[in-house]
Amino acid sequence: MSEPHNLPSYTKAQLALRNGQDKPQIWVAYLGLIYDVTKSRLWREGKHYEHWAGQDLTDELKDAPHTEKVFDRFTVIGRLVN
């Protein structure tokens, strides 16, 4: 997975606002990168099965029925910072 350069940085608090409820954007983070999943029908209203948007899903992926390759279909829009 190649990482784009010069990405804007977002805090966990900023990511949390992109949950499909507080703002129209639906974002999730994985391994320090933030992905825009707004257009995915699987993330409507900010929920995908038991996962909520606006969060870092790195630790949750181990329980998913798919691999990290699922993120390849989404646009990286930023980096998650502490």
Contact map, one row per residue, 1 for C-alpha under 8 A:
1110000000000000000000000000000000000000000000000000000000000000000000010000000000
1111000000000000000000000000000000000000000000000000000000000000000000000000000000
1111100000000000000000000000000000000000000000000000000000000000000000000000000000
0111111000000000000000000000000000000000000000000000000000000000000000000001000000
0011111000000000000000000000000000000000000000000000000000000000000000000000000000
0001111100000000000000000000000000000000000000000000000000000000000000000000000000
0001111110000000000000000000000000000000000000000000000000000000000000000000111000
0000011111000000000000000000000000000000000000000000000000000000000000000000111000
0000001111100000000000000000000000000000000000000000000000000000000000000000011110
0000000111111110000000000000000000000000000000000000000000000000000000000000011110
0000000011111110000000000000000000000000000000000000000000000000000000000000000111
0000000001111111000000000000000000000000000000000000001100000000000000000000000111
0000000001111111100000000000000000000000000000000000000000000000000000000000000000
0000000001111111110000000000000000000000000000000000000000000000000000000000000000
0000000001111111111000000011000000000000000000000000011000000000000000000000000100
0000000000011111111000000000000000000000000000000000111000000000000000000000000000
0000000000001111111111100000000000000000000000000000010000000000000000000000000000
0000000000000111111111111110000000000000000000000000110000000000000000000000000000
0000000000000011111111111110000000000000000011000001111000000000000000000000000000
0000000000000000111111111100000000000100000111000000110000000000000000000000000000
0000000000000000111111110000000000000000000011000000000000000000000000000000000000
0000000000000000111111110000000000000000000000000000000000000000000000000000000000
0000000000000000111111111100000000000000000000000000000000000000000000000000000000
0000000000000000011111111100000000000100000000000000000000000000000000000000000000
0000000000000000011100111110000000010100000000000000000000000000000000000000000000
0000000000000000011100111111000000011100001001000000110000000000000000000000000000
0000000000000010011000001111100001111100000000000000111000000000000000000000000000
0000000000000010000000000111110001111000000000000000111110000000000000000000000000
0000000000000000000000000011111111100000000000000000011111000000000000000000000100
0000000000000000000000000001111111100000000000000000000111000000000000000000000000
0000000000000000000000000000111110000000000000000000000001000000000000000000000000
0000000000000000000000000000111111000000000000000000000000000000000000000000001110
0000000000000000000000000000111111100000000000000000000000000000000000000001111100
0000000000000000000000000011110111110000000000000000000000000000000000000001111100
0000000000000000000000000011110011111000000000000000000000000000000000100111110000
0000000000000000000000001111000001111110000000000000000000000000000000000111100000
0000000000000000000000000111000000111111001000000000000000000000000000000110000000
0000000000000000000100011110000000011111001100000000000000000000000000000000000000
0000000000000000000000000000000000011111101000000000000000000000000000000000000000
0000000000000000000000000000000000001111111100000000000000000000000000000000000000
0000000000000000000000000000000000000011111100000000000000000000000000000000000000
0000000000000000000000000000000000000001111100110000000000000000000000000000000000
0000000000000000000000000100000000001111111111110000100000000000000000000000000000
0000000000000000000100000000000000000101111111110000000000000000000000000000000000
0000000000000000001110000000000000000000001111100000000000000000000000000000000000
0000000000000000001110000100000000000000001111110001110000000000000000000000000000
0000000000000000000000000000000000000000011111111111100000000000000000000000000000
0000000000000000000000000000000000000000011101111111100000000000000000000000000000
0000000000000000000000000000000000000000000000111110000000000000000000000000000000
0000000000000000000000000000000000000000000000111111000000000000000000000000000000
0000000000000000000000000000000000000000000000111111100010000000000000000000000000
0000000000000000001000000000000000000000000001110111111000000000000000000000000000
0000000000000001011100000111000000000000001001110011111000000000000000000000000000
0000000000000011111100000111100000000000000001000001111100000000000000000000000000
0000000000010011001000000011100000000000000000000001111110000000000000000000000000
0000000000010000000000000001110000000000000000000000011111100000000000000000000000
0000000000000000000000000001110000000000000000000010001111111000000000000000000000
0000000000000000000000000000111000000000000000000000000111111000000000000000000000
0000000000000000000000000000000000000000000000000000000111111100000000000000000000
0000000000000000000000000000000000000000000000000000000011111111000000000000000000
0000000000000000000000000000000000000000000000000000000011111111011100000000000000
0000000000000000000000000000000000000000000000000000000000111111000000000000000000
0000000000000000000000000000000000000000000000000000000000011111100000000000000000
0000000000000000000000000000000000000000000000000000000000011111111000000000000000
0000000000000000000000000000000000000000000000000000000000000011111000000000000000
0000000000000000000000000000000000000000000000000000000000001001111111000000000000
0000000000000000000000000000000000000000000000000000000000001001111111000000000000
0000000000000000000000000000000000000000000000000000000000001000011111110000000000
0000000000000000000000000000000000000000000000000000000000000000011111111000000000
0000000000000000000000000000000000000000000000000000000000000000011111111000000000
0000000000000000000000000000000000100000000000000000000000000000000111111100000000
1000000000000000000000000000000000000000000000000000000000000000000111111110000000
0000000000000000000000000000000000000000000000000000000000000000000011111110000000
0000000000000000000000000000000000111000000000000000000000000000000000111111000000
0000000000000000000000000000000000111000000000000000000000000000000000011111100000
0001000000000000000000000000000011110000000000000000000000000000000000000111110000
0000001100000000000000000000000011110000000000000000000000000000000000000011111000
0000001111000000000000000000000011100000000000000000000000000000000000000001111100
0000001111000000000000000000000111000000000000000000000000000000000000000000111110
0000000011110010000000000000100111000000000000000000000000000000000000000000011111
0000000011110000000000000000000100000000000000000000000000000000000000000000001111
0000000000110000000000000000000000000000000000000000000000000000000000000000000111
